[in-house]
Amino acid sequence: MLYDYPEYYETAFSFRNIEEETKFLHQCIKQFSKINVTNIFEIACGNAPHAGLLTELGYKYHGLDLNRNMLDYAAYKWKDLPNKLQLLEANMIDFSYPEKIDFAYVMLGSLYLNSFDEIKSHFDSMSRMLNVGSLYFLDWCIQFGDPLAHNGNNRFTIEKDGIEVESEFQIKLLDKANQMYEEIWTINVNDRGRHKQFNMIERNKAILPEQFLHFIKERDDFEFVGWWKDWDFNHPIENEHDVTRPVALIRKVK
Ligand SMILES: C[S@@+](CC[C@H](N)C(=O)[O-])C[C@H]1O[C@@H](n2cnc3c(N)ncnc32)[C@H](O)[C@@H]1O
């Protein structure tokens, strides 16, 4: 698993602008939160890339991940922050957390849920943990358009601190009726002359926009706030089919 080698994961995704993403989360809180936010929780936090900047903004960071190496890497990387990170090793499908949280987020479509039962169980867990009035921000978790349309041009190489990582993504439809997809991610690493290859297969149930709206409407503990494209609150998604990296926001109401 690439996630067992957090440094390689970090290099593979170092094209992201973490500062801009953090500012966006902060803006989201200022614009839409109905409560004061202190405690922030990241689902599938991995290496916790936003933890440093969120702490500088005055938030207290909490994260959940299944992978111990990722959590250890995050704890070590941010060990000098004034507030120690609170990290939980758990499966997002069903978990309990001892503290109440004021804002939660999940990045890069990292909702690893394979059935409606798992989706329901995840949102039940979130509901238990979140304070009334808090927001849950979901990046790239709702499937607008056809993911297969992007097959073919998903190869890129990135180099950082002497480590070169070449990634290639392919998506396959496994089960049309249940919207199950398989993402095949091949990674070749050249770590200062040492070569490694990772072949990751991740299975995911796509959550379609109308299914998500229906799911939230049926629950009495969350309300839908909105969704936007290009990480821009001036660009709400309206009748669009092919949107890259859509973000969605829901609020805990009960
Ligand atoms: C693409 S990484 C995202 C890391 C980080 N949030 C970021 O923005 O870069 C996905 C993470 O999800 C974690 N993960 C996968 N399945 C999980 C599950 N069922 N429960 C909790 N974490 C999971 C992996 O260990 C990995 O660290």
The ligand as an SDF file (V2000), in Angstrom:
LIG
                    3D

 27 29  0  0  0  0  0  0  0  0999 V2000
   -6.1490    9.9320   -0.5520 C   0  0  0  0  0  0  0  0  0  0  0  0
   -5.6330    9.7410    1.1300 S   0  0  0  0  0  0  0  0  0  0  0  0
   -6.1470   11.3060    1.7950 C   0  0  0  0  0  0  0  0  0  0  0  0
   -5.1780   11.8420    2.8410 C   0  0  0  0  0  0  0  0  0  0  0  0
   -5.4280   13.2990    3.2660 C   0  0  0  0  0  0  0  0  0  0  0  0
   -6.7640   13.4760    3.7550 N   0  0  0  0  0  0  0  0  0  0  0  0
   -5.1510   14.2840    2.1560 C   0  0  0  0  0  0  0  0  0  0  0  0
   -5.9570   15.2250    1.9830 O   0  0  0  0  0  0  0  0  0  0  0  0
   -4.1350   14.1710    1.4870 O   0  0  0  0  0  0  0  0  0  0  0  0
   -6.8370    8.6090    1.7080 C   0  0  0  0  0  0  0  0  0  0  0  0
   -6.6560    8.1410    3.1510 C   0  0  0  0  0  0  0  0  0  0  0  0
   -7.8210    7.3660    3.4960 O   0  0  0  0  0  0  0  0  0  0  0  0
   -7.4280    6.3640    4.4120 C   0  0  0  0  0  0  0  0  0  0  0  0
   -8.5120    5.3470    4.4340 N   0  0  0  0  0  0  0  0  0  0  0  0
   -8.8360    4.4560    3.4670 C   0  0  0  0  0  0  0  0  0  0  0  0
   -9.9060    3.7330    3.8320 N   0  0  0  0  0  0  0  0  0  0  0  0
  -10.2780    4.1780    5.0680 C   0  0  0  0  0  0  0  0  0  0  0  0
  -11.3230    3.8250    5.9730 C   0  0  0  0  0  0  0  0  0  0  0  0
  -12.2040    2.8740    5.6680 N   0  0  0  0  0  0  0  0  0  0  0  0
  -11.4010    4.4870    7.1490 N   0  0  0  0  0  0  0  0  0  0  0  0
  -10.5080    5.4550    7.4620 C   0  0  0  0  0  0  0  0  0  0  0  0
   -9.4950    5.8390    6.6420 N   0  0  0  0  0  0  0  0  0  0  0  0
   -9.3850    5.2110    5.4560 C   0  0  0  0  0  0  0  0  0  0  0  0
   -6.0950    5.8920    3.8890 C   0  0  0  0  0  0  0  0  0  0  0  0
   -5.3530    5.2270    4.8860 O   0  0  0  0  0  0  0  0  0  0  0  0
   -5.4650    7.2250    3.4220 C   0  0  0  0  0  0  0  0  0  0  0  0
   -4.6530    7.7850    4.4230 O   0  0  0  0  0  0  0  0  0  0  0  0
  1  2  1  0
  2  3  1  0
  2 10  1  0
  3  4  1  0
  4  5  1  0
  5  6  1  0
  5  7  1  0
  7  8  2  0
  7  9  1  0
 10 11  1  0
 11 12  1  0
 11 26  1  0
 12 13  1  0
 13 14  1  0
 13 24  1  0
 14 15  1  0
 14 23  1  0
 15 16  2  0
 16 17  1  0
 17 18  1  0
 17 23  2  0
 18 19  1  0
 18 20  2  0
 20 21  1  0
 21 22  2  0
 22 23  1  0
 24 25  1  0
 24 26  1  0
 26 27  1  0
M  CHG  2   2   1   9  -1
M  END
$$$$
